[in-house]
Amino acid sequence: MAIALLFPGQASQFPGMGKDLYDAFDVARRTFEEASEALDKDVGNLCFRGTEEELRLTENTQPAIFTVSVAAFRVLSAETGLRVACAAGHSLGEYSALVAAGALSLGDAVRVLRLRGKYMQEAVPVGEGAMAAILGLSPEKVAEVCRRASALGVVSPANFNGGDQVVISGATKAVSAACDAARAAGAKRALPLPVSAPFHCALMRPAADRLAPELRAIPQGEFRFPVVANVTAAPYREGDAVAESLVRQVVAPVLWEESILAMRSMGPTSFLEVGPGKVLSGLVRRIDKEASTAAFCGPADLDAARSLPS
């Protein structure tokens, strides 16, 4: 039995990410060089020496996390003989999954991700949009507090992460009001997230419209293994246009819990998070306590990745 791969999205970034991979493995260095050439920008310098503020700007965050994730996947493939049953990525992480599976090229994906970040940032000025994680409240109750707070502006569920964690997104005042209402309704916590734009909500429609022609112009390759899409929580099927799903993803919520359950139904019992952070493997343990998990982002993680049951 092969394992399931998970690729992280925004808020998993940290200064210095990927440096250990770059220093230790030629394939990682070549990945950073390929991404830098595609962007005409030193992605390694951004990842290794960029400040938290620089990495938080979404047009930097997206290509940076993507490059580290793809480099980590390529190291795993070279060092472990990785057998993959299926993959999924959280928001921008879906691009990493699609590149790992062969459906998109690294150069095309990193170029469109920089535009995705740019268009998302320009859709809502910094400070006018926000996201927050609501913990300990059912998805139905979160949707209800968002409906009540929407009198102050757009706010809606953006990520159904599982384990009674729902991320909301929208106008800053509306998100703040929804957080207050969630606490009053019994939420354990309502935490603002370190992002620079309100992703996966209606405020991102201008970004989706601008991104659509860019995505539709990218050649699509054949899948080496199934990838579960955020917007459907189902694997892409033969003949599906990846571009259309990725356009919808900009404004639609990420169905993460459903995606994990869909992957489990495909057979794998082990999940490996590939890229910076350990957020997704933590969410898997909330969704399915029987699943085995590990995370890989550097040489020190190789033994854990190799020992993950398959």
DRENDO-1510 file (C-alpha; in Angstrom, 1 decimal, always signed):
<recs>
REC; n; res; u; v; w
REC; 1; MET; +0.0; +0.0; +0.0 .
REC; 2; ALA; +1.3; +3.5; -0.9 .
REC; 3; ILE; +0.9; +6.6; +1.2 .
REC; 4; ALA; -1.1; +9.9; +0.8 .
REC; 5; LEU; +0.8; +13.1; +0.4 .
REC; 6; LEU; -0.3; +16.5; +1.8 .
REC; 7; PHE; +1.1; +19.9; +0.6 .
REC; 8; PRO; +0.7; +22.9; +2.9 .
REC; 9; GLY; -0.8; +26.3; +2.1 .
REC; 10; GLN; -0.4; +29.8; +3.5 .
REC; 11; ALA; +0.4; +30.5; +7.2 .
REC; 12; SER; +2.9; +27.6; +7.2 .
REC; 13; GLN; +5.8; +29.8; +6.1 .
REC; 14; PHE; +8.7; +30.7; +8.3 .
REC; 15; PRO; +12.1; +32.5; +7.7 .
REC; 16; GLY; +14.8; +30.1; +6.6 .
REC; 17; MET; +12.4; +27.4; +5.3 .
REC; 18; GLY; +14.0; +25.0; +2.9 .
REC; 19; LYS; +17.6; +26.0; +3.7 .
REC; 20; ASP; +18.5; +22.6; +5.1 .
REC; 21; LEU; +17.2; +20.9; +2.0 .
REC; 22; TYR; +19.1; +23.3; -0.3 .
REC; 23; ASP; +22.3; +22.7; +1.5 .
REC; 24; ALA; +22.0; +18.9; +1.7 .
REC; 25; PHE; +20.6; +17.8; -1.7 .
REC; 26; ASP; +21.5; +18.7; -5.3 .
REC; 27; VAL; +17.9; +18.0; -6.4 .
REC; 28; ALA; +16.6; +20.6; -4.0 .
REC; 29; ARG; +19.2; +23.2; -5.2 .
REC; 30; ARG; +18.1; +22.5; -8.8 .
REC; 31; THR; +14.5; +23.0; -7.8 .
REC; 32; PHE; +15.2; +26.4; -6.3 .
REC; 33; GLU; +17.2; +27.4; -9.3 .
REC; 34; GLU; +14.4; +26.3; -11.6 .
REC; 35; ALA; +11.9; +28.4; -9.7 .
REC; 36; SER; +14.2; +31.4; -9.6 .
REC; 37; GLU; +14.8; +31.2; -13.3 .
REC; 38; ALA; +11.0; +31.0; -14.0 .
REC; 39; LEU; +10.4; +34.1; -11.9 .
REC; 40; ASP; +13.6; +36.0; -12.6 .
REC; 41; LYS; +13.9; +36.3; -8.9 .
REC; 42; ASP; +16.0; +34.6; -6.3 .
REC; 43; VAL; +13.5; +32.4; -4.5 .
REC; 44; GLY; +16.1; +30.9; -2.3 .
REC; 45; ASN; +17.1; +34.3; -1.0 .
REC; 46; LEU; +13.4; +35.0; -0.2 .
REC; 47; CYS; +13.0; +31.7; +1.7 .
REC; 48; PHE; +16.3; +31.7; +3.5 .
REC; 49; ARG; +16.8; +35.4; +4.3 .
REC; 50; GLY; +13.3; +37.0; +3.9 .
REC; 51; THR; +11.8; +38.5; +7.0 .
REC; 52; GLU; +8.4; +37.3; +8.4 .
REC; 53; GLU; +6.8; +40.5; +7.0 .
REC; 54; GLU; +8.3; +39.8; +3.5 .
REC; 55; LEU; +7.1; +36.2; +3.6 .
REC; 56; ARG; +3.7; +37.2; +4.8 .
REC; 57; LEU; +3.0; +39.2; +1.6 .
REC; 58; THR; +1.0; +36.7; -0.4 .
REC; 59; GLU; +2.7; +37.3; -3.8 .
REC; 60; ASN; +5.9; +36.2; -2.0 .
REC; 61; THR; +4.3; +33.6; +0.3 .
REC; 62; GLN; +2.8; +31.5; -2.5 .
REC; 63; PRO; +5.8; +30.9; -4.7 .
REC; 64; ALA; +8.0; +30.5; -1.7 .
REC; 65; ILE; +6.0; +27.8; +0.1 .
REC; 66; PHE; +5.4; +26.1; -3.3 .
REC; 67; THR; +9.1; +25.9; -4.1 .
REC; 68; VAL; +10.0; +24.5; -0.7 .
REC; 69; SER; +7.3; +21.9; -1.0 .
REC; 70; VAL; +8.2; +20.7; -4.5 .
REC; 71; ALA; +11.9; +20.6; -3.5 .
REC; 72; ALA; +10.9; +18.5; -0.5 .
REC; 73; PHE; +8.9; +16.1; -2.7 .
REC; 74; ARG; +11.8; +15.7; -5.2 .
REC; 75; VAL; +14.2; +14.9; -2.3 .
REC; 76; LEU; +11.8; +12.3; -1.0 .
REC; 77; SER; +11.4; +10.8; -4.4 .
REC; 78; ALA; +15.1; +10.5; -4.9 .
REC; 79; GLU; +16.0; +9.4; -1.3 .
REC; 80; THR; +13.1; +7.1; -0.3 .
REC; 81; GLY; +11.6; +5.5; -3.5 .
REC; 82; LEU; +8.3; +7.1; -2.4 .
REC; 83; ARG; +5.2; +5.2; -3.5 .
REC; 84; VAL; +2.2; +7.6; -3.7 .
REC; 85; ALA; -1.4; +6.5; -3.6 .
REC; 86; CYS; -2.9; +10.0; -3.9 .
REC; 87; ALA; -2.2; +13.6; -2.9 .
REC; 88; ALA; -3.9; +16.8; -2.0 .
REC; 89; GLY; -2.8; +20.3; -1.1 .
REC; 90; HIS; -4.4; +23.0; +1.0 .
REC; 91; SER; -5.2; +26.0; -1.1 .
REC; 92; LEU; -2.0; +27.0; -2.9 .
REC; 93; GLY; -0.7; +23.5; -1.8 .
REC; 94; GLU; -2.9; +22.1; -4.5 .
REC; 95; TYR; -0.5; +23.5; -7.1 .
REC; 96; SER; +2.4; +21.6; -5.3 .
REC; 97; ALA; +0.3; +18.4; -5.5 .
REC; 98; LEU; -0.4; +19.0; -9.2 .
REC; 99; VAL; +3.2; +19.5; -10.0 .
REC; 100; ALA; +4.2; +16.4; -8.0 .
REC; 101; ALA; +1.7; +14.4; -9.9 .
REC; 102; GLY; +2.9; +15.7; -13.3 .
REC; 103; ALA; -0.3; +17.6; -14.2 .
REC; 104; LEU; +1.5; +21.0; -14.2 .
REC; 105; SER; +5.1; +22.0; -14.7 .
REC; 106; LEU; +7.1; +23.7; -12.0 .
REC; 107; GLY; +7.8; +26.8; -14.1 .
REC; 108; ASP; +4.2; +27.3; -15.2 .
REC; 109; ALA; +2.9; +26.7; -11.6 .
REC; 110; VAL; +5.3; +29.1; -9.9 .
REC; 111; ARG; +4.7; +31.8; -12.4 .
REC; 112; VAL; +0.9; +31.6; -12.1 .
REC; 113; LEU; +1.2; +31.4; -8.3 .
REC; 114; ARG; +3.1; +34.7; -8.2 .
REC; 115; LEU; +0.2; +36.2; -10.3 .
REC; 116; ARG; -2.3; +34.5; -8.0 .
REC; 117; GLY; -0.8; +36.1; -5.0 .
REC; 118; LYS; -0.5; +39.5; -6.7 .
REC; 119; TYR; -4.1; +39.4; -7.9 .
REC; 120; MET; -5.4; +38.3; -4.5 .
REC; 121; GLN; -3.4; +41.1; -2.8 .
REC; 122; GLU; -4.7; +43.7; -5.2 .
REC; 123; ALA; -8.3; +42.5; -4.9 .
REC; 124; VAL; -8.5; +43.7; -1.3 .
REC; 125; PRO; -6.1; +46.4; +0.1 .
REC; 126; VAL; -3.9; +45.3; +3.1 .
REC; 127; GLY; -5.8; +45.7; +6.3 .
REC; 128; GLU; -9.3; +45.6; +4.8 .
REC; 129; GLY; -9.5; +41.9; +4.7 .
REC; 130; ALA; -8.9; +39.2; +7.3 .
REC; 131; MET; -9.1; +35.5; +8.2 .
REC; 132; ALA; -9.6; +33.8; +11.5 .
REC; 133; ALA; -9.7; +30.2; +12.8 .
REC; 134; ILE; -12.8; +29.2; +14.8 .
REC; 135; LEU; -12.1; +26.3; +17.1 .
REC; 136; GLY; -14.7; +24.2; +18.9 .
REC; 137; LEU; -17.8; +25.3; +17.0 .
REC; 138; SER; -19.6; +23.2; +14.4 .
REC; 139; PRO; -19.5; +24.2; +10.8 .
REC; 140; GLU; -23.2; +24.9; +10.9 .
REC; 141; LYS; -22.8; +27.3; +13.8 .
REC; 142; VAL; -19.9; +29.0; +12.2 .
REC; 143; ALA; -21.9; +29.5; +9.0 .
REC; 144; GLU; -24.7; +31.0; +11.2 .
REC; 145; VAL; -22.4; +33.5; +13.0 .
REC; 146; CYS; -21.0; +34.5; +9.6 .
REC; 147; ARG; -24.5; +35.2; +8.3 .
REC; 148; ARG; -25.2; +37.4; +11.3 .
REC; 149; ALA; -21.9; +39.3; +11.0 .
REC; 150; SER; -22.4; +39.8; +7.2 .
REC; 151; ALA; -24.3; +43.0; +7.9 .
REC; 152; LEU; -20.9; +44.6; +8.4 .
REC; 153; GLY; -19.5; +43.2; +5.2 .
REC; 154; VAL; -18.5; +39.9; +3.4 .
REC; 155; VAL; -17.6; +37.1; +5.7 .
REC; 156; SER; -18.0; +33.3; +5.1 .
REC; 157; PRO; -16.4; +30.0; +5.9 .
REC; 158; ALA; -13.2; +29.6; +3.9 .
REC; 159; ASN; -11.7; +26.3; +5.1 .
REC; 160; PHE; -13.5; +23.4; +6.6 .
REC; 161; ASN; -10.4; +21.9; +8.2 .
REC; 162; GLY; -12.0; +19.2; +10.4 .
REC; 163; GLY; -11.9; +18.5; +14.1 .
REC; 164; ASP; -14.3; +21.4; +14.7 .
REC; 165; GLN; -11.9; +23.9; +13.1 .
REC; 166; VAL; -13.3; +26.2; +10.5 .
REC; 167; VAL; -11.5; +29.2; +9.1 .
REC; 168; ILE; -13.5; +32.3; +8.1 .
REC; 169; SER; -12.6; +35.0; +5.6 .
REC; 170; GLY; -13.9; +38.4; +4.6 .
REC; 171; ALA; -13.9; +42.1; +5.4 .
REC; 172; THR; -11.9; +42.9; +8.6 .
REC; 173; LYS; -14.8; +44.3; +10.6 .
REC; 174; ALA; -17.1; +41.5; +9.6 .
REC; 175; VAL; -14.5; +38.8; +10.5 .
REC; 176; SER; -14.0; +40.5; +13.9 .
REC; 177; ALA; -17.7; +40.6; +14.5 .
REC; 178; ALA; -18.0; +36.9; +13.5 .
REC; 179; CYS; -15.2; +36.0; +15.9 .
REC; 180; ASP; -17.0; +37.8; +18.8 .
REC; 181; ALA; -20.3; +36.0; +17.9 .
REC; 182; ALA; -18.5; +32.7; +17.7 .
REC; 183; ARG; -17.0; +33.1; +21.2 .
REC; 184; ALA; -20.5; +34.1; +22.5 .
REC; 185; ALA; -21.9; +30.9; +20.8 .
REC; 186; GLY; -19.4; +28.7; +22.6 .
REC; 187; ALA; -16.3; +28.6; +20.4 .
REC; 188; LYS; -13.2; +27.6; +22.4 .
REC; 189; ARG; -11.1; +30.1; +20.5 .
REC; 190; ALA; -11.3; +32.5; +17.6 .
REC; 191; LEU; -7.8; +33.3; +16.3 .
REC; 192; PRO; -6.8; +35.8; +13.7 .
REC; 193; LEU; -4.4; +34.3; +11.0 .
REC; 194; PRO; -1.2; +35.8; +9.8 .
REC; 195; VAL; -2.3; +36.4; +6.2 .
REC; 196; SER; -2.4; +39.6; +4.1 .
REC; 197; ALA; -5.6; +39.0; +2.2 .
REC; 198; PRO; -9.0; +37.3; +2.8 .
REC; 199; PHE; -8.7; +34.1; +0.7 .
REC; 200; HIS; -11.5; +31.8; -0.4 .
REC; 201; CYS; -14.4; +34.3; -0.2 .
REC; 202; ALA; -16.4; +36.5; -2.5 .
REC; 203; LEU; -14.0; +39.4; -2.1 .
REC; 204; MET; -11.5; +37.4; -4.2 .
REC; 205; ARG; -13.8; +37.4; -7.3 .
REC; 206; PRO; -11.7; +40.0; -9.1 .
REC; 207; ALA; -8.6; +37.9; -8.5 .
REC; 208; ALA; -10.3; +34.8; -9.9 .
REC; 209; ASP; -11.4; +36.7; -13.0 .
REC; 210; ARG; -7.9; +38.0; -13.7 .
REC; 211; LEU; -6.3; +34.6; -13.0 .
REC; 212; ALA; -8.7; +32.6; -15.2 .
REC; 213; PRO; -7.0; +33.3; -18.6 .
REC; 214; GLU; -3.5; +32.7; -17.1 .
REC; 215; LEU; -4.5; +29.3; -15.8 .
REC; 216; ARG; -6.3; +28.3; -19.0 .
REC; 217; ALA; -3.2; +29.1; -21.0 .
REC; 218; ILE; -1.1; +26.5; -19.1 .
REC; 219; PRO; -0.6; +23.1; -20.7 .
REC; 220; GLN; -1.9; +20.2; -18.7 .
REC; 221; GLY; +0.0; +16.9; -18.4 .
REC; 222; GLU; -1.2; +13.4; -17.4 .
REC; 223; PHE; -1.5; +12.5; -13.7 .
REC; 224; ARG; +1.0; +10.0; -12.3 .
REC; 225; PHE; -1.2; +9.6; -9.3 .
REC; 226; PRO; -4.7; +11.0; -8.2 .
REC; 227; VAL; -5.0; +14.5; -6.8 .
REC; 228; VAL; -8.0; +15.4; -4.7 .
REC; 229; ALA; -9.3; +18.9; -5.5 .
REC; 230; ASN; -10.1; +21.4; -2.8 .
REC; 231; VAL; -13.4; +22.5; -4.3 .
REC; 232; THR; -14.9; +19.1; -4.8 .
REC; 233; ALA; -13.1; +16.9; -2.3 .
REC; 234; ALA; -12.9; +14.3; -5.1 .
REC; 235; PRO; -10.0; +13.2; -7.4 .
REC; 236; TYR; -9.6; +14.9; -10.7 .
REC; 237; ARG; -11.0; +12.6; -13.4 .
REC; 238; GLU; -9.7; +11.9; -16.8 .
REC; 239; GLY; -10.7; +14.9; -19.0 .
REC; 240; ASP; -11.2; +17.3; -16.1 .
REC; 241; ALA; -9.7; +20.7; -16.7 .
REC; 242; VAL; -7.4; +21.6; -13.8 .
REC; 243; ALA; -7.6; +25.3; -14.7 .
REC; 244; GLU; -11.4; +25.5; -14.1 .
REC; 245; SER; -11.1; +23.9; -10.6 .
REC; 246; LEU; -8.2; +26.2; -9.7 .
REC; 247; VAL; -10.2; +29.3; -10.8 .
REC; 248; ARG; -13.1; +28.2; -8.6 .
REC; 249; GLN; -10.8; +27.5; -5.7 .
REC; 250; VAL; -9.9; +31.2; -5.4 .
REC; 251; VAL; -13.4; +32.1; -4.2 .
REC; 252; ALA; -14.7; +28.7; -2.9 .
REC; 253; PRO; -14.1; +27.2; +0.5 .
REC; 254; VAL; -11.5; +24.5; +0.9 .
REC; 255; LEU; -13.2; +21.2; +1.8 .
REC; 256; TRP; -10.3; +19.8; +3.7 .
REC; 257; GLU; -12.0; +17.3; +6.0 .
REC; 258; GLU; -13.9; +15.9; +3.2 .
REC; 259; SER; -10.7; +15.6; +1.1 .
REC; 260; ILE; -8.9; +13.7; +3.8 .
REC; 261; LEU; -11.9; +11.3; +4.2 .
REC; 262; ALA; -11.9; +10.9; +0.4 .
REC; 263; MET; -8.2; +10.0; +0.4 .
REC; 264; ARG; -8.8; +7.5; +3.2 .
REC; 265; SER; -11.5; +5.8; +1.2 .
REC; 266; MET; -8.9; +5.3; -1.6 .
REC; 267; GLY; -6.9; +3.0; +0.6 .
REC; 268; PRO; -3.9; +4.7; +2.3 .
REC; 269; THR; -3.7; +4.7; +6.1 .
REC; 270; SER; -0.6; +6.9; +6.3 .
REC; 271; PHE; -0.3; +10.6; +5.4 .
REC; 272; LEU; +3.0; +12.5; +4.8 .
REC; 273; GLU; +3.0; +16.3; +4.9 .
REC; 274; VAL; +5.6; +17.6; +2.4 .
REC; 275; GLY; +6.8; +21.2; +2.8 .
REC; 276; PRO; +7.0; +23.7; +5.6 .
REC; 277; GLY; +5.1; +23.2; +8.9 .
REC; 278; LYS; +3.1; +20.4; +10.4 .
REC; 279; VAL; -0.4; +21.9; +10.4 .
REC; 280; LEU; -1.9; +19.5; +7.9 .
REC; 281; SER; -0.6; +16.3; +9.7 .
REC; 282; GLY; -2.1; +17.7; +12.9 .
REC; 283; LEU; -5.5; +18.2; +11.1 .
REC; 284; VAL; -5.4; +14.6; +9.9 .
REC; 285; ARG; -5.0; +13.4; +13.5 .
REC; 286; ARG; -8.1; +15.3; +14.4 .
REC; 287; ILE; -10.1; +13.9; +11.5 .
REC; 288; ASP; -9.0; +10.3; +11.7 .
REC; 289; LYS; -7.3; +9.1; +14.9 .
REC; 290; GLU; -6.4; +5.8; +13.2 .
REC; 291; ALA; -4.2; +7.4; +10.5 .
REC; 292; SER; -0.4; +7.5; +10.7 .
REC; 293; THR; +1.2; +10.8; +10.0 .
REC; 294; ALA; +4.6; +12.4; +9.5 .
REC; 295; ALA; +6.0; +15.6; +8.1 .
REC; 296; PHE; +9.0; +16.2; +5.9 .
REC; 297; CYS; +10.8; +19.5; +5.3 .
REC; 298; GLY; +14.5; +18.7; +5.9 .
REC; 299; PRO; +17.2; +16.1; +6.2 .
REC; 300; ALA; +16.3; +15.5; +9.9 .
REC; 301; ASP; +12.9; +14.3; +8.9 .
REC; 302; LEU; +14.0; +11.6; +6.5 .
REC; 303; ASP; +14.0; +8.7; +9.0 .
REC; 304; ALA; +10.4; +9.6; +10.1 .
REC; 305; ALA; +9.3; +9.7; +6.4 .
REC; 306; ARG; +11.0; +6.3; +5.7 .
REC; 307; SER; +9.4; +4.7; +8.7 .
REC; 308; LEU; +5.9; +5.8; +8.0 .
REC; 309; PRO; +3.7; +2.6; +7.5 .
REC; 310; SER; +2.7; +2.1; +3.9 .
</recs>
